[in-house]
Amino acid sequence: MGDFAEVKRMYVRPNHRGQGAADAIMTRLIAETRNAGLSLVRLEAGTRSFAAHSFYLRNDFRACSAFEPYASLPPHHIAGSVFLEKPLS
């Protein structure tokens, strides 16, 4: 379970969006992941988090299957989730 970094939550208040805060945070998270010797970042987001999906796709995250600990949950517990990952090469 320790072979990737997981972004647990990112949120920028609506009145501060579009100013680069999320991009700066993601850049730092990617750098820290690389510094830790990891080559993959994963995350889980809600299916209705449209702004988040756009942000993650713009930052080269792609859909993936559920990963642990989510993969072990009953399917109805993750029915409202989308799983994304970004390989760091």
C-alpha positions in Angstrom: 0.0 0.0 0.0 3.0 2.3 0.4 4.0 2.5 -3.3 2.0 5.6 -4.2 1.0 8.9 -2.7 -2.7 9.7 -2.3 -4.2 13.2 -2.5 -7.0 13.1 0.1 -8.7 16.4 -0.4 -8.1 19.7 -2.2 -10.5 22.6 -2.0 -10.2 26.2 -3.0 -13.0 28.6 -2.0 -15.0 29.8 -5.0 -14.0 33.4 -4.6 -10.3 32.4 -4.7 -10.5 30.0 -7.7 -8.7 30.9 -10.9 -5.8 32.5 -9.2 -3.4 29.5 -9.4 -3.6 28.3 -5.8 -4.7 24.7 -6.7 -2.0 24.5 -9.4 0.7 25.6 -6.9 -0.5 23.1 -4.3 -0.5 20.3 -6.9 2.9 21.2 -8.1 4.2 21.0 -4.6 2.5 17.7 -3.9 4.0 16.2 -7.1 7.5 17.5 -6.0 7.1 16.0 -2.5 5.9 12.7 -4.0 9.0 12.5 -6.3 11.3 13.5 -3.3 9.8 10.6 -1.4 10.9 8.2 -4.2 7.4 7.5 -5.3 6.3 7.4 -9.0 2.5 7.5 -8.8 -0.1 9.8 -7.3 -3.7 8.6 -6.9 -6.9 10.1 -5.7 -10.6 9.5 -5.2 -13.2 12.1 -6.0 -16.9 12.2 -6.0 -18.7 11.7 -9.3 -20.4 15.1 -9.0 -17.2 17.1 -8.3 -17.1 18.5 -11.8 -14.7 21.3 -11.1 -12.3 18.9 -9.4 -12.5 16.5 -12.4 -11.6 19.2 -14.8 -8.7 20.3 -12.6 -7.3 16.8 -12.3 -7.7 16.0 -16.0 -5.9 19.3 -16.8 -3.1 18.1 -14.5 -2.7 14.8 -16.4 -4.6 12.5 -14.1 -6.3 9.6 -15.8 -9.1 7.2 -14.7 -8.0 4.1 -13.0 -9.6 1.3 -11.1 -10.3 1.5 -7.4 -7.2 1.1 -5.3 -6.8 0.1 -1.6 -8.3 0.8 0.8 -11.3 1.6 -1.5 -11.0 -1.6 -3.6 -11.8 -3.7 -0.5 -15.0 -1.8 0.2 -18.4 -3.1 -0.9 -19.2 -1.7 -4.4 -22.2 0.4 -3.1 -19.7 2.3 -0.8 -17.7 3.6 -3.7 -20.5 3.9 -6.3 -20.3 7.7 -6.1 -16.5 7.7 -6.5 -14.1 8.2 -9.5 -10.5 7.0 -9.1 -7.7 8.8 -10.9 -3.9 8.5 -11.0 -0.9 10.3 -12.4 2.3 8.4 -13.1 5.4 10.5 -12.5 8.0 9.7 -15.1 
